[in-house]
Amino acid sequence: MGPKKYGVSRTVLTINTKREMIAKVESGQKMADVARQYGLNRSTVCTLLAKKDIIKKTQAAEGVTKITSAKQRSTIHDKMERLLLVWINEREMKRDVTSMPIIQEKASEIFEKLKEQTPGSSSKELEFKAITGWLTKFKRSSGIKHIL
């Protein structure tokens, strides 16, 4: 095994800071000097300059500290998982065998029923695929350990 590498943690720059850096370079300051002033590599400043049109057009919202692109789950997904958990518990009480394919099929079935019952056009566009990755996360979050 080789030696452990300790990298420098990434620095998050605000839109305003990026604009300031671009303005300094455009006013005649050297990229290396601007980079040193902010404690960054020269390549970071080069990247900012390459994307300067996008950065200049970007408007930061008031009070927003960071922008994320995480997907928001719909209430239909949450309801489906709750109903599925109830269904699994009922099957356990009856001592029925519950396998992963059976659960995946039931999850898709419940989701489609909920989608039909929910008014609004946005609910019709929702998609759900009961893939193995989803089932693994569902099992972990709901504490299910005994599924075949």
C-alpha positions as CSV (number, residue, x, y, z in Angstrom):
1,M,0.0,0.0,0.0
2,G,1.2,3.4,-0.9
3,P,1.3,6.4,1.4
4,K,-2.0,8.1,2.1
5,K,-2.7,11.2,0.1
6,Y,-4.2,14.2,1.8
7,G,-5.8,16.5,-0.7
8,V,-6.7,20.1,-0.2
9,S,-10.4,20.4,0.5
10,R,-12.4,22.2,-2.1
11,T,-13.1,25.9,-1.7
12,V,-16.6,27.1,-2.4
13,L,-16.7,30.5,-4.0
14,T,-19.8,32.7,-4.0
15,I,-21.1,34.2,-7.2
16,N,-20.0,37.7,-6.0
17,T,-16.5,36.5,-5.3
18,K,-16.2,34.9,-8.7
19,R,-17.4,38.2,-10.3
20,E,-14.8,40.2,-8.3
21,M,-12.1,37.8,-9.5
22,I,-13.2,38.2,-13.2
23,A,-13.4,42.0,-12.8
24,K,-9.8,42.1,-11.4
25,V,-8.4,40.1,-14.3
26,E,-10.3,42.1,-16.9
27,S,-9.0,45.3,-15.3
28,G,-5.4,44.2,-16.0
29,Q,-4.3,42.3,-13.0
30,K,-2.4,39.0,-13.7
31,M,-4.2,35.8,-13.1
32,A,-1.5,34.5,-10.9
33,D,-1.8,37.6,-8.6
34,V,-5.6,37.2,-8.4
35,A,-5.2,33.5,-7.6
36,R,-2.6,34.2,-4.9
37,Q,-4.9,36.9,-3.4
38,Y,-7.7,34.4,-3.0
39,G,-5.5,31.5,-2.1
40,L,-6.4,29.5,-5.2
41,N,-4.5,27.9,-8.1
42,R,-4.1,29.9,-11.3
43,S,-6.1,27.1,-13.1
44,T,-9.1,28.0,-11.0
45,V,-9.0,31.6,-12.2
46,C,-8.6,30.4,-15.8
47,T,-11.7,28.2,-15.4
48,L,-13.7,31.1,-14.0
49,L,-12.6,33.2,-17.0
50,A,-13.6,30.5,-19.4
51,K,-17.1,30.5,-17.8
52,K,-17.3,34.2,-17.3
53,D,-20.4,34.7,-19.5
54,I,-22.4,32.2,-17.4
55,I,-21.1,33.6,-14.1
56,K,-22.0,37.2,-15.1
57,K,-25.6,36.1,-16.1
58,T,-26.1,34.2,-12.9
59,Q,-28.2,35.9,-10.2
60,A,-27.8,34.8,-6.6
61,A,-31.0,34.8,-4.7
62,E,-31.3,36.7,-1.4
63,G,-30.4,34.5,1.6
64,V,-29.2,31.5,-0.5
65,T,-25.9,30.3,0.7
66,K,-25.5,27.3,-1.6
67,I,-27.2,25.8,-4.6
68,T,-27.9,22.1,-4.6
69,S,-29.4,19.8,-7.2
70,A,-30.8,17.1,-5.0
71,K,-34.0,15.6,-6.2
72,Q,-37.1,16.2,-4.1
73,R,-39.3,13.2,-3.5
74,S,-43.0,13.5,-4.0
75,T,-45.6,12.8,-1.4
76,I,-46.8,9.9,-3.5
77,H,-43.4,8.2,-3.0
78,D,-43.6,8.7,0.8
79,K,-47.2,7.4,0.9
80,M,-46.3,4.4,-1.3
81,E,-43.4,3.4,1.0
82,R,-45.7,3.7,4.1
83,L,-48.4,1.6,2.5
84,L,-45.8,-0.9,1.3
85,L,-44.4,-1.3,4.8
86,V,-48.0,-1.9,6.2
87,W,-48.5,-4.5,3.5
88,I,-45.2,-6.2,4.3
89,N,-46.1,-6.3,8.0
90,E,-49.5,-7.8,7.3
91,R,-47.8,-10.6,5.2
92,E,-45.4,-11.3,8.1
93,M,-48.4,-11.6,10.5
94,K,-49.9,-14.2,8.1
95,R,-46.4,-15.9,7.9
96,D,-46.4,-15.5,4.1
97,V,-43.1,-15.6,2.3
98,T,-42.1,-12.1,1.0
99,S,-39.3,-12.0,-1.6
100,M,-37.7,-9.0,-3.3
101,P,-39.5,-9.5,-6.6
102,I,-42.8,-9.7,-4.9
103,I,-42.1,-6.5,-3.0
104,Q,-40.9,-4.7,-6.1
105,E,-44.1,-5.7,-8.0
106,K,-46.3,-4.6,-5.1
107,A,-44.4,-1.2,-4.8
108,S,-45.0,-0.5,-8.5
109,E,-48.7,-1.5,-8.1
110,I,-49.2,0.8,-5.1
111,F,-47.4,3.7,-6.8
112,E,-49.6,3.4,-9.9
113,K,-52.8,3.4,-7.8
114,L,-51.7,6.4,-5.8
115,K,-50.8,8.2,-9.0
116,E,-54.2,7.6,-10.5
117,Q,-55.9,8.8,-7.2
118,T,-53.9,12.0,-7.0
119,P,-55.4,15.0,-8.8
120,G,-53.1,17.3,-10.8
121,S,-51.1,17.0,-13.9
122,S,-47.7,16.9,-12.2
123,S,-48.6,13.6,-10.5
124,K,-49.2,12.0,-13.9
125,E,-45.6,12.8,-14.9
126,L,-44.0,11.1,-11.9
127,E,-42.1,7.9,-12.5
128,F,-41.1,5.1,-10.1
129,K,-39.0,2.1,-10.9
130,A,-38.8,-0.5,-8.1
131,I,-35.2,-1.4,-8.8
132,T,-32.8,-3.2,-6.5
133,G,-31.1,0.0,-5.4
134,W,-34.4,1.5,-4.3
135,L,-35.4,-1.7,-2.4
136,T,-32.0,-1.8,-0.6
137,K,-32.4,1.8,0.5
138,F,-36.1,1.2,1.5
139,K,-35.1,-1.9,3.6
140,R,-32.3,0.1,5.3
141,S,-34.5,3.1,6.1
142,S,-37.5,1.0,7.3
143,G,-35.4,-1.5,9.3
144,I,-36.4,-4.6,7.3
145,K,-33.8,-7.3,7.5
146,H,-35.6,-10.6,6.8
147,I,-36.6,-10.3,3.1
148,L,-35.4,-13.1,0.8
